[in-house]
Amino acid sequence: MKMRVPLLLLSLLFAACAPSTPQARIQKYPEKFAALGKQEQALVEQGQIAPGMSTDAVLLAWGFPDRRFEGSSNSKMTERWDYAT
């Protein structure tokens, strides 16, 4: 009985660390994927991004960023996403 709790916690930790794939994110957000153009859909399916892609396409291809930075450039709001892995 005493071993069940640590084993459960350990298995939950491993499940939380499991990498998410583009296919898993497409299945989780099918409406976002369907709204993309054919070129963006092809890139997302390959886990690739390109300049000018929509934020939904980047999220589906690479997942949520590890860090987000907001700022401004030339009086225009900007946002930078950093991925650690």
N, C-alpha and C positions, 0 to 999 in steps of 0.2 A: 504494500500500500504506500509506504513512504517513497518508493522509487517512482511511482506513477506521476506525481506532481513534477519532479524535475524532468522526467522524460517528456511530459506534456509541454512544459515550458521550452525545452530544447527543440522539440519538433515545431512549435509555433515560431521560434526564432528562425529556424531554417526556412520555413515557409515564407516568412516575411522577407528574407534575403534572396529568395529565388528571383532570378532575372525575369523581367517581363519582356516578351517578344512583340514585334510588330503585329504578328498574327493574333496574339492574345489581346492586344489593345484594340485591334479591328473588331474582334468578336465582342469585346466589352462595349465599344462605341460604334455600332454599325451605321447609325444615322450620320455621324460625323464623317465616316469613310465614304458613304454614299454621296454626300454633298460635295466631295472633292472632284476636281476634273480628272480625266483619264491619266494625264501625265503625272499629277501628284499621287494618284492612286498607285501607279506603277512604282514610283519612288518609295512610297510608304511600304509597300509589300516587300521591297528589298531592304528596308531599314535605312534608306538613304535620304539625305536632305539636299536642297539646292537653294541658292539665293532667290528670294521672292516668294518662297513657299508660305502658305497660310500658317497661322499658329496651330490650328487643328491638325494640319498635315505633319508638322514637326512633332507635336505631342504624340501622334499615332506612330510615327517612325522611330522616335528616340525616347518617348516617355516624358515624364515631368522632369524639369531641370533640378539639379542639386541646389543651385542658387540662382536667384533672380536679382537683378540690379535695375533700378529705375533712375532716370536722369533726364537731362535735356541737352540738345545740341542744336544750335542755330534757332533757338526759341521753339523747338519742336520736341515733344516728349519722346523719350527713347526707352527701350527696355532691352536688357542683355540677359541671356540665359547661359549659364555655365553648367557643363556636364563634367563630372569628375571621372566617369568611367567610359 
